[in-house]
Amino acid sequence: MSHIGRTAEPDKRALRQEFLAVRNRLTADDVRETAAALAGQALELPELAHARTVAAYVSVGSEPGTLALLDALRARDVTVLLPALLPDNDLDWGTYGGAGSLARVQHGGRMALFEPAGERLGPAAVTGADVVLLPGLAVDAHGMRLGRGGGSYDRVLARLDRADAHPALVVLLYDTEVVERVPAEPHDRPVHAVVTPSGVRRFR
């Protein structure tokens, strides 16, 4: 049965809690070890091999670790854009210049984020990316991504559509987070690939 409209969001909330509970049981060593494997798999992607600009993010807590990947991309002279959360949950962007270029920013009662400390490039900067690396909690067999529910990346994807920009959309997850189905709503957009510590799966 298809879950759309009003039924999808309660389903998504319950699923988010399940996936977050599993992540919260991971140790710092688990996160560190899988981050190295995740970077290795991601760097094999042809889309990243040929990219000049990649929009990414800095993982926090028990999220699949991204710093090793960000540093490897920067070593390849790739421009790495990182988000800065705006008060309305939209995202501005800045350039990653290494771990020393990050600032820890507390957004209200939510988890602190690591954001680029330098110049802001504006929300439209993401439209110039060749690849957009998306955070998420799960992806299904059709490439539909389950996000955290804040809506920030829904805005990013809508902005890409309006600009007629077509970067590769790649979600970074743990192996157990690739599932058969997640609830989808009409505005949800599939990703092109998922990278996990054990490999890559492409969609469409």
CYANA upper distance limits for C-alpha pairs under 8 A (distance plus 0.5 A):
  2 SER  CA    183 PRO  CA      8.13
  2 SER  CA    184 ALA  CA      8.41
  3 HIS  CA      7 THR  CA      6.50
  3 HIS  CA      8 ALA  CA      5.70
  3 HIS  CA    183 PRO  CA      5.96
  3 HIS  CA    184 ALA  CA      6.68
  3 HIS  CA    185 GLU  CA      7.70
  4 ILE  CA      8 ALA  CA      5.60
  4 ILE  CA    183 PRO  CA      7.61
  4 ILE  CA    184 ALA  CA      6.35
  4 ILE  CA    185 GLU  CA      5.15
  4 ILE  CA    186 PRO  CA      7.24
  5 GLY  CA      9 GLU  CA      8.13
  5 GLY  CA    185 GLU  CA      6.25
  5 GLY  CA    186 PRO  CA      7.79
  6 ARG  CA     10 PRO  CA      8.32
  7 THR  CA     11 ASP  CA      7.17
  8 ALA  CA     12 LYS  CA      6.54
  8 ALA  CA    183 PRO  CA      5.95
  8 ALA  CA    184 ALA  CA      6.86
  8 ALA  CA    185 GLU  CA      6.98
  9 GLU  CA     13 ARG  CA      6.64
  9 GLU  CA    183 PRO  CA      8.37
 10 PRO  CA     14 ALA  CA      6.91
 11 ASP  CA     15 LEU  CA      6.79
 11 ASP  CA    183 PRO  CA      7.16
 12 LYS  CA     16 ARG  CA      6.52
 12 LYS  CA    146 LEU  CA      7.82
 12 LYS  CA    182 VAL  CA      8.04
 12 LYS  CA    183 PRO  CA      6.80
 13 ARG  CA     17 GLN  CA      6.91
 13 ARG  CA    149 GLY  CA      8.40
 14 ALA  CA     18 GLU  CA      6.97
 15 LEU  CA     19 PHE  CA      6.78
 16 ARG  CA     20 LEU  CA      6.49
 16 ARG  CA    137 LEU  CA      7.29
 16 ARG  CA    146 LEU  CA      8.21
 16 ARG  CA    147 GLY  CA      8.47
 16 ARG  CA    148 ARG  CA      7.30
 17 GLN  CA     21 ALA  CA      6.54
 18 GLU  CA     22 VAL  CA      7.07
 19 PHE  CA     23 ARG  CA      6.84
 19 PHE  CA    137 LEU  CA      6.83
 19 PHE  CA    138 ALA  CA      8.20
 19 PHE  CA    177 GLU  CA      8.01
 20 LEU  CA     24 ASN  CA      6.52
 20 LEU  CA    137 LEU  CA      7.99
 21 ALA  CA     25 ARG  CA      7.25
 22 VAL  CA     26 LEU  CA      7.78
 23 ARG  CA     62 SER  CA      6.21
 23 ARG  CA     63 GLU  CA      7.71
 24 ASN  CA     62 SER  CA      6.72
 26 LEU  CA     30 ASP  CA      6.38
 26 LEU  CA     31 VAL  CA      7.33
 26 LEU  CA     62 SER  CA      7.08
 27 THR  CA     31 VAL  CA      6.96
 27 THR  CA     62 SER  CA      8.39
 28 ALA  CA     32 ARG  CA      6.66
 28 ALA  CA     62 SER  CA      8.16
 29 ASP  CA     33 GLU  CA      6.54
 30 ASP  CA     34 THR  CA      6.64
 31 VAL  CA     35 ALA  CA      6.51
 31 VAL  CA     62 SER  CA      6.85
 31 VAL  CA     63 GLU  CA      8.03
 31 VAL  CA     64 PRO  CA      6.92
 31 VAL  CA     65 GLY  CA      6.74
 32 ARG  CA     36 ALA  CA      7.20
 32 ARG  CA     65 GLY  CA      7.29
 33 GLU  CA     37 ALA  CA      7.20
 34 THR  CA     38 LEU  CA      6.41
 34 THR  CA     64 PRO  CA      7.57
 34 THR  CA     65 GLY  CA      7.68
 34 THR  CA    197 PRO  CA      6.20
 35 ALA  CA     39 ALA  CA      6.64
 35 ALA  CA     64 PRO  CA      6.62
 35 ALA  CA     65 GLY  CA      4.93
 35 ALA  CA     66 THR  CA      6.84
 35 ALA  CA     67 LEU  CA      8.33
 35 ALA  CA     68 ALA  CA      7.21
 35 ALA  CA     69 LEU  CA      8.45
 35 ALA  CA    197 PRO  CA      7.84
 36 ALA  CA     40 GLY  CA      6.81
 36 ALA  CA     65 GLY  CA      8.43
 36 ALA  CA     68 ALA  CA      6.87
 36 ALA  CA     69 LEU  CA      8.37
 36 ALA  CA    197 PRO  CA      8.46
 37 ALA  CA     41 GLN  CA      6.82
 37 ALA  CA    197 PRO  CA      5.26
 37 ALA  CA    198 SER  CA      7.66
 38 LEU  CA     42 ALA  CA      6.60
 38 LEU  CA     64 PRO  CA      8.27
 38 LEU  CA     65 GLY  CA      8.17
 38 LEU  CA     66 THR  CA      8.46
 38 LEU  CA     69 LEU  CA      8.24
 38 LEU  CA    172 LEU  CA      8.29
 38 LEU  CA    195 VAL  CA      7.36
 38 LEU  CA    196 THR  CA      6.18
 38 LEU  CA    197 PRO  CA      4.71
 38 LEU  CA    198 SER  CA      7.96
 39 ALA  CA     43 LEU  CA      6.53
 39 ALA  CA     66 THR  CA      7.72
 39 ALA  CA     68 ALA  CA      6.64
 39 ALA  CA     69 LEU  CA      5.13
 39 ALA  CA     72 ALA  CA      8.42
 39 ALA  CA    197 PRO  CA      8.34
 40 GLY  CA     44 GLU  CA      7.29
 40 GLY  CA     69 LEU  CA      8.31
 40 GLY  CA    197 PRO  CA      8.47
 41 GLN  CA     45 LEU  CA      7.74
 41 GLN  CA    195 VAL  CA      7.25
 41 GLN  CA    196 THR  CA      7.79
 41 GLN  CA    197 PRO  CA      7.09
 41 GLN  CA    198 SER  CA      7.78
 41 GLN  CA    199 GLY  CA      6.33
 41 GLN  CA    200 VAL  CA      7.39
 42 ALA  CA     48 LEU  CA      7.92
 42 ALA  CA     69 LEU  CA      8.11
 42 ALA  CA    195 VAL  CA      6.63
 42 ALA  CA    200 VAL  CA      8.15
 43 LEU  CA     48 LEU  CA      6.80
 43 LEU  CA     49 ALA  CA      7.20
 43 LEU  CA     69 LEU  CA      8.06
 44 GLU  CA     48 LEU  CA      7.97
 44 GLU  CA     49 ALA  CA      7.49
 45 LEU  CA     49 ALA  CA      6.73
 46 PRO  CA     50 HIS  CA      6.79
 47 GLU  CA     51 ALA  CA      6.57
 47 GLU  CA    130 ASP  CA      8.25
 47 GLU  CA    131 VAL  CA      7.42
 47 GLU  CA    168 ALA  CA      7.44
 48 LEU  CA     54 VAL  CA      8.27
 48 LEU  CA    131 VAL  CA      7.39
 51 ALA  CA     78 VAL  CA      7.40
 51 ALA  CA    130 ASP  CA      6.04
 51 ALA  CA    131 VAL  CA      7.29
 52 ARG  CA     77 ASP  CA      8.20
 52 ARG  CA     78 VAL  CA      5.47
 52 ARG  CA     79 THR  CA      6.63
 52 ARG  CA    129 ALA  CA      8.27
 52 ARG  CA    130 ASP  CA      7.25
 53 THR  CA     78 VAL  CA      6.16
 53 THR  CA     79 THR  CA      5.11
 53 THR  CA     80 VAL  CA      6.38
 53 THR  CA     81 LEU  CA      7.82
 53 THR  CA    128 GLY  CA      7.72
 53 THR  CA    129 ALA  CA      5.38
 53 THR  CA    130 ASP  CA      6.07
 53 THR  CA    131 VAL  CA      7.49
 54 VAL  CA     78 VAL  CA      7.57
 54 VAL  CA     79 THR  CA      6.77
 54 VAL  CA     80 VAL  CA      5.48
 54 VAL  CA     81 LEU  CA      6.61
 54 VAL  CA    129 ALA  CA      5.74
 54 VAL  CA    130 ASP  CA      6.38
 54 VAL  CA    131 VAL  CA      5.42
 54 VAL  CA    132 VAL  CA      6.38
 54 VAL  CA    133 LEU  CA      7.89
 55 ALA  CA     80 VAL  CA      6.30
 55 ALA  CA     81 LEU  CA      5.02
 55 ALA  CA     82 LEU  CA      6.58
 55 ALA  CA     83 PRO  CA      8.47
 55 ALA  CA    126 VAL  CA      6.86
 55 ALA  CA    129 ALA  CA      6.44
 55 ALA  CA    130 ASP  CA      8.50
 55 ALA  CA    131 VAL  CA      6.80
 55 ALA  CA    132 VAL  CA      5.19
 55 ALA  CA    133 LEU  CA      6.53
 56 ALA  CA     70 LEU  CA      8.20
 56 ALA  CA     80 VAL  CA      7.16
 56 ALA  CA     81 LEU  CA      6.49
 56 ALA  CA     82 LEU  CA      5.94
 56 ALA  CA     83 PRO  CA      7.97
 56 ALA  CA    132 VAL  CA      6.64
 56 ALA  CA    133 LEU  CA      5.32
 56 ALA  CA    134 LEU  CA      7.36
 57 TYR  CA     66 THR  CA      7.75
 57 TYR  CA     81 LEU  CA      8.27
 57 TYR  CA     82 LEU  CA      5.65
 57 TYR  CA     83 PRO  CA      6.74
 57 TYR  CA    133 LEU  CA      7.81
 57 TYR  CA    134 LEU  CA      8.16
 57 TYR  CA    135 PRO  CA      8.10
 58 VAL  CA     65 GLY  CA      8.29
 58 VAL  CA     66 THR  CA      6.41
 58 VAL  CA     67 LEU  CA      6.91
 58 VAL  CA     82 LEU  CA      7.83
 58 VAL  CA    113 LEU  CA      8.21
 58 VAL  CA    114 PHE  CA      6.61
 58 VAL  CA    115 GLU  CA      7.93
 59 SER  CA     63 GLU  CA      6.10
 59 SER  CA     64 PRO  CA      7.09
 59 SER  CA     65 GLY  CA      5.89
 59 SER  CA     66 THR  CA      6.03
 59 SER  CA     67 LEU  CA      7.75
 60 VAL  CA     65 GLY  CA      8.10
 60 VAL  CA    112 ALA  CA      8.50
 60 VAL  CA    113 LEU  CA      7.29
 60 VAL  CA    114 PHE  CA      8.18
 63 GLU  CA    173 LEU  CA      8.48
 64 PRO  CA    172 LEU  CA      7.27
 64 PRO  CA    173 LEU  CA      6.44
 64 PRO  CA    174 TYR  CA      6.98
 66 THR  CA     70 LEU  CA      6.69
 67 LEU  CA     71 ASP  CA      6.64
 68 ALA  CA     72 ALA  CA      6.73
 69 LEU  CA     73 LEU  CA      6.66
 70 LEU  CA     74 ARG  CA      6.68
 70 LEU  CA     80 VAL  CA      7.61
 70 LEU  CA     96 TYR  CA      8.50
 71 ASP  CA     75 ALA  CA      6.62
 71 ASP  CA     98 GLY  CA      7.18
 72 ALA  CA     76 ARG  CA      7.01
 73 LEU  CA     77 ASP  CA      7.21
 73 LEU  CA     78 VAL  CA      5.95
 73 LEU  CA     79 THR  CA      8.33
 73 LEU  CA     80 VAL  CA      7.79
 74 ARG  CA     78 VAL  CA      5.64
 74 ARG  CA     79 THR  CA      7.10
 74 ARG  CA     80 VAL  CA      7.23
 74 ARG  CA     96 TYR  CA      8.46
 74 ARG  CA     97 GLY  CA      8.29
 74 ARG  CA     98 GLY  CA      8.37
 79 THR  CA     95 THR  CA      7.49
 79 THR  CA     96 TYR  CA      8.05
 80 VAL  CA     95 THR  CA      6.25
 80 VAL  CA     96 TYR  CA      5.97
 81 LEU  CA     93 TRP  CA      6.56
 81 LEU  CA     94 GLY  CA      6.00
 81 LEU  CA     95 THR  CA      5.16
 81 LEU  CA     96 TYR  CA      6.53
 81 LEU  CA    126 VAL  CA      8.04
 82 LEU  CA     93 TRP  CA      5.93
 82 LEU  CA     94 GLY  CA      5.91
 82 LEU  CA     95 THR  CA      6.52
 82 LEU  CA     96 TYR  CA      6.80
 82 LEU  CA    115 GLU  CA      7.22
 82 LEU  CA    116 PRO  CA      6.78
 83 PRO  CA     91 LEU  CA      6.16
 83 PRO  CA     92 ASP  CA      6.10
 83 PRO  CA     93 TRP  CA      5.00
 83 PRO  CA     94 GLY  CA      6.99
 83 PRO  CA    115 GLU  CA      6.87
 83 PRO  CA    116 PRO  CA      7.78
 84 ALA  CA     91 LEU  CA      6.01
 84 ALA  CA     92 ASP  CA      5.53
 84 ALA  CA     93 TRP  CA      6.21
 84 ALA  CA     94 GLY  CA      7.83
 84 ALA  CA    115 GLU  CA      5.91
 84 ALA  CA    116 PRO  CA      7.41
 85 LEU  CA     89 ASN  CA      6.43
 85 LEU  CA     90 ASP  CA      6.68
 85 LEU  CA     91 LEU  CA      5.37
 85 LEU  CA     92 ASP  CA      6.93
 86 LEU  CA     90 ASP  CA      5.83
 86 LEU  CA     91 LEU  CA      6.17
 86 LEU  CA     92 ASP  CA      7.18
 89 ASN  CA    150 GLY  CA      7.46
 89 ASN  CA    151 GLY  CA      7.50
 89 ASN  CA    152 SER  CA      5.88
 90 ASP  CA    123 PRO  CA      8.11
 90 ASP  CA    151 GLY  CA      8.41
 90 ASP  CA    152 SER  CA      5.61
 90 ASP  CA    153 TYR  CA      8.42
 90 ASP  CA    155 ARG  CA      7.02
 90 ASP  CA    156 VAL  CA      8.21
 91 LEU  CA    123 PRO  CA      6.24
 91 LEU  CA    152 SER  CA      6.94
 91 LEU  CA    156 VAL  CA      7.94
 92 ASP  CA    120 ARG  CA      7.18
 92 ASP  CA    121 LEU  CA      7.35
 92 ASP  CA    122 GLY  CA      5.55
 92 ASP  CA    123 PRO  CA      4.77
 92 ASP  CA    124 ALA  CA      8.31
 92 ASP  CA    125 ALA  CA      8.34
 93 TRP  CA    116 PRO  CA      8.24
 93 TRP  CA    120 ARG  CA      6.24
 93 TRP  CA    121 LEU  CA      5.93
 93 TRP  CA    122 GLY  CA      6.37
 93 TRP  CA    123 PRO  CA      6.60
 93 TRP  CA    125 ALA  CA      6.96
 93 TRP  CA    126 VAL  CA      7.73
 94 GLY  CA    116 PRO  CA      5.94
 94 GLY  CA    117 ALA  CA      8.19
 94 GLY  CA    118 GLY  CA      7.06
 94 GLY  CA    119 GLU  CA      6.52
 94 GLY  CA    120 ARG  CA      5.47
 94 GLY  CA    121 LEU  CA      6.15
 95 THR  CA    116 PRO  CA      6.89
 95 THR  CA    118 GLY  CA      7.83
 95 THR  CA    119 GLU  CA      8.21
 96 TYR  CA    101 SER  CA      6.95
 96 TYR  CA    102 LEU  CA      8.07
 96 TYR  CA    116 PRO  CA      6.67
 97 GLY  CA    101 SER  CA      5.76
 98 GLY  CA    102 LEU  CA      8.01
101 SER  CA    116 PRO  CA      6.49
101 SER  CA    117 ALA  CA      6.15
101 SER  CA    118 GLY  CA      7.62
102 LEU  CA    114 PHE  CA      6.34
102 LEU  CA    115 GLU  CA      5.86
102 LEU  CA    116 PRO  CA      5.25
102 LEU  CA    117 ALA  CA      5.77
103 ALA  CA    114 PHE  CA      5.94
103 ALA  CA    115 GLU  CA      5.81
103 ALA  CA    116 PRO  CA      6.63
103 ALA  CA    117 ALA  CA      5.76
104 ARG  CA    112 ALA  CA      6.89
104 ARG  CA    113 LEU  CA      6.17
104 ARG  CA    114 PHE  CA      5.05
104 ARG  CA    115 GLU  CA      6.91
105 VAL  CA    112 ALA  CA      5.90
105 VAL  CA    113 LEU  CA      5.76
105 VAL  CA    114 PHE  CA      6.61
105 VAL  CA    115 GLU  CA      7.29
106 GLN  CA    110 ARG  CA      7.60
106 GLN  CA    111 MET  CA      7.22
106 GLN  CA    112 ALA  CA      4.77
106 GLN  CA    113 LEU  CA      6.92
107 HIS  CA    111 MET  CA      7.55
107 HIS  CA    112 ALA  CA      6.75
107 HIS  CA    113 LEU  CA      8.16
121 LEU  CA    125 ALA  CA      6.43
124 ALA  CA    128 GLY  CA      8.46
124 ALA  CA    159 ARG  CA      7.85
125 ALA  CA    129 ALA  CA      8.16
126 VAL  CA    132 VAL  CA      8.39
126 VAL  CA    156 VAL  CA      8.06
126 VAL  CA    160 LEU  CA      8.12
127 THR  CA    159 ARG  CA      7.92
127 THR  CA    160 LEU  CA      6.11
127 THR  CA    163 ALA  CA      7.29
127 THR  CA    165 ALA  CA      6.32
127 THR  CA    167 PRO  CA      8.49
128 GLY  CA    165 ALA  CA      8.07
129 ALA  CA    167 PRO  CA      6.73
130 ASP  CA    166 HIS  CA      8.27
130 ASP  CA    167 PRO  CA      5.19
130 ASP  CA    168 ALA  CA      6.94
131 VAL  CA    167 PRO  CA      5.37
131 VAL  CA    168 ALA  CA      5.12
131 VAL  CA    169 LEU  CA      6.58
131 VAL  CA    170 VAL  CA      7.84
132 VAL  CA    167 PRO  CA      6.86
132 VAL  CA    168 ALA  CA      6.67
132 VAL  CA    169 LEU  CA      5.60
132 VAL  CA    170 VAL  CA      6.76
133 LEU  CA    169 LEU  CA      6.71
133 LEU  CA    170 VAL  CA      5.44
133 LEU  CA    171 VAL  CA      6.18
133 LEU  CA    172 LEU  CA      7.57
134 LEU  CA    153 TYR  CA      8.13
134 LEU  CA    169 LEU  CA      7.54
134 LEU  CA    170 VAL  CA      6.47
134 LEU  CA    171 VAL  CA      5.16
134 LEU  CA    172 LEU  CA      7.15
135 PRO  CA    147 GLY  CA      7.44
135 PRO  CA    171 VAL  CA      6.40
135 PRO  CA    172 LEU  CA      6.68
135 PRO  CA    173 LEU  CA      8.27
136 GLY  CA    145 ARG  CA      7.00
136 GLY  CA    146 LEU  CA      6.22
136 GLY  CA    147 GLY  CA      4.91
136 GLY  CA    148 ARG  CA      6.90
136 GLY  CA    171 VAL  CA      7.09
136 GLY  CA    172 LEU  CA      7.60
136 GLY  CA    173 LEU  CA      7.46
137 LEU  CA    145 ARG  CA      8.06
137 LEU  CA    146 LEU  CA      6.02
137 LEU  CA    147 GLY  CA      6.20
137 LEU  CA    148 ARG  CA      7.26
137 LEU  CA    173 LEU  CA      7.43
137 LEU  CA    177 GLU  CA      7.10
138 ALA  CA    145 ARG  CA      6.36
138 ALA  CA    146 LEU  CA      5.59
138 ALA  CA    147 GLY  CA      7.89
138 ALA  CA    173 LEU  CA      7.36
138 ALA  CA    177 GLU  CA      5.09
138 ALA  CA    178 VAL  CA      6.25
138 ALA  CA    179 VAL  CA      7.42
138 ALA  CA    182 VAL  CA      8.10
139 VAL  CA    143 GLY  CA      6.28
139 VAL  CA    144 MET  CA      5.91
139 VAL  CA    145 ARG  CA      4.88
139 VAL  CA    146 LEU  CA      6.51
139 VAL  CA    171 VAL  CA      8.41
139 VAL  CA    177 GLU  CA      7.05
139 VAL  CA    178 VAL  CA      5.66
139 VAL  CA    179 VAL  CA      6.69
139 VAL  CA    181 ARG  CA      8.02
139 VAL  CA    182 VAL  CA      7.40
139 VAL  CA    194 VAL  CA      8.01
140 ASP  CA    144 MET  CA      5.95
140 ASP  CA    145 ARG  CA      7.27
140 ASP  CA    178 VAL  CA      6.27
140 ASP  CA    179 VAL  CA      5.29
140 ASP  CA    180 GLU  CA      5.52
140 ASP  CA    181 ARG  CA      5.12
140 ASP  CA    182 VAL  CA      6.31
141 ALA  CA    178 VAL  CA      8.06
141 ALA  CA    179 VAL  CA      7.08
141 ALA  CA    180 GLU  CA      5.72
141 ALA  CA    181 ARG  CA      6.79
141 ALA  CA    203 PHE  CA      8.17
142 HIS  CA    181 ARG  CA      8.18
142 HIS  CA    190 PRO  CA      7.51
142 HIS  CA    203 PHE  CA      6.88
142 HIS  CA    204 ARG  CA      8.10
143 GLY  CA    190 PRO  CA      5.21
143 GLY  CA    191 VAL  CA      5.65
143 GLY  CA    192 HIS  CA      7.19
143 GLY  CA    193 ALA  CA      7.60
143 GLY  CA    194 VAL  CA      8.37
143 GLY  CA    202 ARG  CA      8.48
143 GLY  CA    203 PHE  CA      6.19
143 GLY  CA    204 ARG  CA      8.48
144 MET  CA    181 ARG  CA      8.40
144 MET  CA    182 VAL  CA      7.34
144 MET  CA    184 ALA  CA      7.48
144 MET  CA    188 ASP  CA      7.70
144 MET  CA    189 ARG  CA      7.01
144 MET  CA    190 PRO  CA      4.98
144 MET  CA    191 VAL  CA      6.94
145 ARG  CA    171 VAL  CA      8.22
145 ARG  CA    182 VAL  CA      7.86
145 ARG  CA    188 ASP  CA      8.44
145 ARG  CA    189 ARG  CA      8.28
145 ARG  CA    190 PRO  CA      7.04
145 ARG  CA    191 VAL  CA      7.47
146 LEU  CA    182 VAL  CA      7.11
146 LEU  CA    183 PRO  CA      8.40
151 GLY  CA    155 ARG  CA      6.98
152 SER  CA    156 VAL  CA      7.05
153 TYR  CA    157 LEU  CA      6.58
154 ASP  CA    158 ALA  CA      6.65
154 ASP  CA    188 ASP  CA      8.10
155 ARG  CA    159 ARG  CA      6.54
156 VAL  CA    160 LEU  CA      6.77
157 LEU  CA    161 ASP  CA      6.82
157 LEU  CA    189 ARG  CA      8.29
158 ALA  CA    162 ARG  CA      6.74
159 ARG  CA    163 ALA  CA      6.70
160 LEU  CA    164 ASP  CA      6.59
160 LEU  CA    165 ALA  CA      5.50
160 LEU  CA    166 HIS  CA      7.45
161 ASP  CA    165 ALA  CA      6.64
161 ASP  CA    166 HIS  CA      8.18
168 ALA  CA    191 VAL  CA      8.31
168 ALA  CA    192 HIS  CA      6.77
169 LEU  CA    191 VAL  CA      5.48
169 LEU  CA    192 HIS  CA      5.77
169 LEU  CA    193 ALA  CA      7.23
170 VAL  CA    191 VAL  CA      6.40
170 VAL  CA    192 HIS  CA      6.44
170 VAL  CA    193 ALA  CA      5.41
170 VAL  CA    194 VAL  CA      6.03
170 VAL  CA    195 VAL  CA      7.66
171 VAL  CA    191 VAL  CA      7.49
171 VAL  CA    193 ALA  CA      7.06
171 VAL  CA    194 VAL  CA      5.33
171 VAL  CA    195 VAL  CA      6.85
172 LEU  CA    194 VAL  CA      6.40
172 LEU  CA    195 VAL  CA      5.55
172 LEU  CA    196 THR  CA      6.62
173 LEU  CA    177 GLU  CA      6.70
173 LEU  CA    178 VAL  CA      8.10
173 LEU  CA    194 VAL  CA      7.53
173 LEU  CA    195 VAL  CA      6.79
173 LEU  CA    196 THR  CA      5.64
173 LEU  CA    197 PRO  CA      8.35
174 TYR  CA    178 VAL  CA      8.08
174 TYR  CA    196 THR  CA      5.66
174 TYR  CA    197 PRO  CA      6.97
175 ASP  CA    196 THR  CA      5.90
175 ASP  CA    197 PRO  CA      7.16
175 ASP  CA    198 SER  CA      7.32
184 ALA  CA    188 ASP  CA      6.68
191 VAL  CA    203 PHE  CA      7.71
192 HIS  CA    202 ARG  CA      6.38
192 HIS  CA    203 PHE  CA      5.73
192 HIS  CA    204 ARG  CA      7.44
193 ALA  CA    200 VAL  CA      7.40
193 ALA  CA    201 ARG  CA      6.07
193 ALA  CA    202 ARG  CA      4.74
193 ALA  CA    203 PHE  CA      6.26
194 VAL  CA    200 VAL  CA      6.26
194 VAL  CA    201 ARG  CA      5.88
194 VAL  CA    202 ARG  CA      7.03
195 VAL  CA    199 GLY  CA      6.49
195 VAL  CA    200 VAL  CA      5.09
195 VAL  CA    201 ARG  CA      7.15
196 THR  CA    200 VAL  CA      6.82
